[in-house]
Amino acid sequence: MANPRISRLFAAVNIGSFRISAIIAGISETGEMIVLGSAHRAAQGVKRGYVTDMTAATYAVRDAVERAERMAGVSVNSVWVGTSGAGLVSQTAQVEVDIGGRRIEEDDIEHLLVAGREVIQPDGRMVLHAQPAHYTLDGAHGVANPRGLHAERLGVDIHVMLADGAPIRNITEAVQNAHLDVEAVVGSPIAAGHACLSPEERDLGVALVEFGAEVTNVSVHAGGMLLGLASIPVGSGDITDAIASAFGIRRFQAERLKCVNGSAIASPADHREMIPVNAPGEEGAGPVARHADEANRIPRAELVSVITQQLGRLMEDINKALKGLGFTGTKGQLVVFTGGGAELTGLADYAQSALGKPVRIGKMPLIKGLAEAHARPGFATLSGLILYAAADPVDIRSIGPSYQPTHRYKGMGLAVRIWRALREYF
């Protein structure tokens, strides 16, 4: 069966502290999204979301993209870039214009969005994106498209994602040095939200926790938009380091123990279960673990204890962040975990008990052609970048100033508008 023809092509790179991943996807003539290729590799030159070695980061980006290109059988020139660091900050802004009771037209909306640029207060930061979330008509919220409706006043709620300028320029330069143009740098809470949260959840109210390798981002969504964001400089990599320190072993050994045998929930059988520190065939690799037996095995209970101690500290930080963002009481219910750390066995149950709220692990959207290895919470931001790009988001900074002035058309209004159009074009 012949492959469907691709009408639009998208490529994205997610720059994480643990891995750098790339994806290439297209929209078919029937409107279906199809993943053509995806790949990942270990991160280099990145620490807690910040570029610390330009040469190493550039090489890692180029390598990840080339792997995805080989799988897809196409080359790409530009990419959407995801980042979880760089001091991300979220804010909302509101603006209104007078309509005078008449029908709202396209130039009114453009006029409103241009006016919205004046209310953004970056406070010395870089604006990553400024998007209209929803419109208001005479104070009534939740209007997706006001075109064709009547109102006295038209307003819009704008979501603005800010970041520190220098780290973003470093990320952009690392990608450009890999001979790629940057379509946009997207905050990972936006991308992950597209991948893991349903429109209904974003409307009712939900908290998204991106449990990354070195950064945990907590974002609150309600009314269809991202309302607040807090970053915690702790991630699943800190659990790995704690395991390595507790047992006196190498990081790669600790990472394997965490992923293969680790759990956030203890069981009575853990004390009787002895787990090997090394994988089969690697018995001679790395030192013998502290408290290990003659076969270099440790009690699973000790491993789980180290993991839960670290999780306990993180949950305290997440709880503080949620309270600081106003995610409490009846307004704050569901919490969704995503990111590589969300793949830890038993995390949802542990977090639900620690936070006192319903918790689920974010499920990836079903995208045709997406490799099974990349259909996991650890790659949610990567898939979300493609979904975000395909949605063709409106950024008010790209709206031109060539809007028409607002007029109140009465009586001969239609004739006046026709006369103006004739004068403009002829």
Residue pairs with C-beta under 8 A, 6 or more apart in sequence:
4 28
4 29
4 30
4 32
4 34
5 28
5 29
6 26
6 27
6 28
6 34
6 36
7 26
7 27
7 28
7 29
8 26
8 27
8 390
9 24
9 25
9 26
9 74
9 76
10 24
10 25
10 26
10 27
10 80
10 386
10 389
10 390
11 22
11 23
11 24
11 25
11 65
11 68
11 76
11 78
11 79
11 80
12 22
12 23
12 79
12 80
12 81
12 82
12 382
12 385
12 386
12 389
13 20
13 21
13 22
13 61
13 64
13 65
13 79
13 80
13 81
13 82
13 175
13 180
13 385
14 20
14 21
14 22
14 81
14 82
14 83
14 188
14 191
14 379
14 381
14 382
14 385
15 43
15 46
15 49
15 51
15 57
15 61
15 81
15 82
15 83
15 171
15 174
15 175
16 43
16 46
16 49
16 84
16 212
16 213
16 340
16 381
17 43
17 46
17 47
17 48
17 49
17 84
17 85
17 212
17 213
17 214
17 215
17 235
17 237
18 42
18 43
18 212
18 213
18 214
18 236
18 237
18 340
19 40
19 41
19 42
19 43
19 213
19 340
19 378
20 40
20 41
20 42
20 43
20 44
20 46
20 57
20 60
20 61
20 64
21 38
21 39
21 40
21 41
21 64
21 374
21 379
21 382
22 38
22 39
22 40
22 61
22 64
22 65
22 67
22 68
22 79
22 382
23 35
23 37
23 38
23 68
23 374
23 382
23 383
23 385
23 386
24 35
24 36
24 37
24 38
24 68
24 69
24 71
24 72
24 74
24 76
25 33
25 34
25 35
25 36
25 367
25 369
25 386
25 390
26 33
26 34
26 36
27 33
27 34
27 390
28 34
32 368
33 367
33 368
33 386
33 387
33 390
34 367
34 368
34 369
35 367
35 368
35 369
35 370
35 371
35 386
36 71
36 72
36 73
36 74
36 369
37 67
37 68
37 69
37 70
37 71
37 72
37 73
37 74
38 68
38 71
38 370
38 371
38 374
38 379
38 382
39 64
39 67
39 68
39 71
40 64
40 67
40 374
40 379
41 60
41 63
41 64
41 67
42 60
43 57
43 60
44 53
44 56
44 57
44 59
44 60
45 51
45 52
45 53
45 54
45 55
45 56
45 57
45 58
45 59
45 60
45 174
46 52
46 57
46 60
47 214
48 85
48 214
48 215
48 233
48 235
49 83
49 84
49 85
49 86
49 167
49 212
49 214
49 215
50 85
50 86
50 167
50 170
51 57
51 167
51 170
51 171
51 174
54 170
54 173
54 174
54 177
57 174
58 174
58 175
58 177
58 178
59 178
61 174
61 175
61 178
61 180
62 178
62 179
65 76
65 79
65 178
65 180
69 75
69 76
76 180
77 180
77 181
78 180
78 181
78 182
78 183
79 175
79 180
79 181
79 182
79 183
80 182
80 183
80 184
80 186
80 385
80 386
80 388
80 389
81 171
81 172
81 175
81 182
81 183
81 184
81 185
81 186
81 385
82 185
82 186
82 187
82 188
82 191
82 381
82 382
82 384
82 385
83 163
83 168
83 171
83 185
83 186
83 187
83 188
84 187
84 188
84 210
84 212
84 215
84 217
84 231
84 381
85 167
85 215
85 231
86 163
86 164
86 167
86 168
86 171
87 125
87 163
87 164
87 167
87 231
88 128
88 161
88 162
88 163
88 187
88 188
88 189
88 217
88 229
88 231
89 125
89 161
89 162
89 163
89 229
90 159
90 160
90 161
90 162
90 187
90 189
90 219
90 226
90 227
90 228
90 229
91 121
91 159
91 160
91 162
92 133
92 157
92 158
92 159
92 160
92 225
92 227
93 116
93 119
93 120
93 121
93 130
93 157
93 158
93 160
94 119
94 155
94 156
94 157
94 158
95 112
95 115
95 116
95 118
95 119
95 155
95 156
95 158
96 112
96 136
96 153
96 154
96 155
96 156
97 108
97 111
97 112
97 115
97 153
97 154
97 155
97 406
98 152
98 153
98 406
99 108
99 150
99 151
99 152
99 153
99 154
99 406
100 152
100 406
100 408
101 150
101 151
101 152
101 408
102 150
102 408
102 409
103 148
103 149
103 150
104 146
104 147
104 148
104 149
104 150
104 151
104 154
105 147
106 147
107 403
107 404
107 406
108 154
108 406
109 135
109 146
109 147
109 154
110 399
110 400
110 403
111 403
111 404
111 405
111 406
112 154
112 155
112 156
113 132
113 156
113 394
113 396
113 399
114 396
114 399
114 400
114 401
114 403
116 130
116 132
116 156
116 158
116 396
117 130
117 396
117 397
117 399
119 158
120 127
120 130
120 158
120 160
122 160
122 162
123 162
124 165
125 162
125 163
125 164
125 165
126 162
126 163
126 164
126 165
126 168
127 160
127 161
127 162
127 397
128 161
128 162
128 163
128 168
128 184
128 185
128 186
128 187
129 159
129 160
129 161
129 184
129 186
129 187
129 190
129 393
129 395
130 158
130 159
130 160
130 161
130 395
130 396
130 397
131 158
131 159
131 393
131 394
131 395
131 396
132 156
132 157
132 158
132 394
132 396
133 156
133 157
133 158
133 159
133 223
133 224
133 225
134 141
134 142
134 143
134 144
134 156
134 157
134 223
134 224
134 225
135 143
135 144
135 145
135 146
135 154
135 155
135 156
135 157
136 143
136 154
136 155
136 156
136 157
137 143
137 146
137 149
137 151
137 153
137 154
137 155
138 151
138 152
138 153
139 153
139 155
141 157
141 223
142 223
142 224
143 149
146 154
157 223
157 225
158 396
159 225
159 226
161 186
161 187
161 190
161 226
163 185
163 187
168 185
171 185
172 182
172 185
175 182
176 182
183 389
184 395
186 385
186 388
187 229
188 210
188 212
188 217
188 381
188 384
189 208
189 210
189 217
189 219
189 226
189 229
190 226
190 384
190 388
191 380
191 381
191 382
191 384
191 385
191 387
191 388
192 208
192 210
192 338
192 339
192 362
192 380
192 381
192 384
193 202
193 208
193 219
193 221
193 226
193 384
194 384
194 387
194 388
194 391
195 338
195 362
195 364
195 365
195 380
195 381
195 383
195 384
195 387
196 208
196 336
196 338
196 362
196 363
196 364
196 377
196 380
196 384
197 206
197 208
197 221
197 336
197 362
199 224
201 221
201 334
201 336
202 221
202 222
202 224
202 225
203 222
203 223
203 224
204 222
205 220
205 221
205 222
205 327
205 331
205 332
205 333
205 334
206 220
206 221
206 222
206 333
206 334
206 335
206 336
207 218
207 219
207 220
207 221
207 322
207 325
207 327
207 332
207 334
207 335
207 336
207 357
208 217
208 218
208 219
208 220
208 221
208 335
208 336
208 338
208 362
209 216
209 217
209 218
209 318
209 335
209 336
209 337
209 338
209 339
209 342
209 351
210 216
210 217
210 218
210 219
210 338
210 339
210 380
210 381
211 235
211 236
211 337
211 338
211 339
211 340
211 341
211 342
211 347
212 235
212 236
212 339
212 340
212 341
213 235
213 236
213 237
213 340
213 341
214 233
214 234
214 235
214 237
214 238
215 231
215 232
215 233
215 234
215 235
216 231
216 232
216 234
216 235
216 314
216 317
216 318
216 339
216 341
217 229
217 230
217 231
217 232
218 229
218 230
218 231
218 232
218 318
218 321
218 322
218 325
219 226
219 228
219 229
219 230
220 226
220 227
220 228
220 229
220 322
220 325
220 326
220 327
220 332
221 227
222 331
227 325
227 326
228 325
228 326
229 325
230 321
230 324
230 325
232 314
232 317
232 318
232 321
234 313
234 314
234 317
235 339
235 341
236 258
236 339
236 340
236 341
236 344
238 310
239 258
239 262
239 306
239 307
239 310
239 311
239 341
239 344
240 251
240 254
240 255
240 258
241 251
241 254
242 306
242 307
242 309
242 310
243 249
243 254
243 257
243 258
243 262
243 303
243 306
243 307
244 250
244 251
244 253
244 254
246 290
246 302
246 306
247 254
247 277
247 289
247 290
247 291
247 292
247 298
247 302
248 287
248 289
248 290
249 277
249 286
249 287
249 289
249 290
250 285
250 286
250 287
252 286
253 277
253 278
253 285
253 286
253 289
256 279
257 275
257 277
257 303
258 303
258 307
258 344
259 343
261 275
261 300
261 303
262 303
262 304
262 307
262 344
262 345
263 304
263 307
263 344
263 345
263 346
264 304
264 307
264 308
264 311
264 344
264 345
264 346
264 347
264 349
264 350
264 351
265 304
265 345
265 346
265 349
265 350
266 301
266 304
266 305
266 308
270 299
270 300
270 301
270 304
271 299
271 300
271 301
273 299
273 300
273 301
274 293
274 295
274 297
274 298
274 299
274 300
275 297
275 298
275 299
275 300
275 303
276 295
276 296
276 297
277 286
277 288
277 289
277 292
277 296
277 297
277 298
278 284
278 285
278 286
278 296
283 296
288 296
289 296
289 298
291 298
291 299
291 302
292 298
307 344
308 350
311 347
311 350
311 354
312 354
315 350
315 351
315 354
315 355
318 351
318 355
319 354
319 355
322 328
322 332
322 335
322 355
326 332
332 357
333 357
333 358
334 357
334 358
334 359
334 360
335 351
335 355
335 357
335 358
335 359
335 360
336 359
336 360
336 361
336 362
337 347
337 348
337 351
337 359
337 360
337 361
337 362
337 377
338 361
338 362
338 377
338 380
338 381
339 377
339 378
339 380
339 381
340 377
340 378
341 347
342 361
342 362
342 377
342 378
343 361
343 376
343 377
343 378
347 361
348 359
348 360
348 361
349 359
351 359
352 358
352 359
361 377
362 377
362 380
364 370
364 375
364 376
364 377
364 379
364 380
364 383
365 383
365 387
367 383
367 386
370 383
374 382
374 383
375 383
407 413
407 416
409 416
409 417
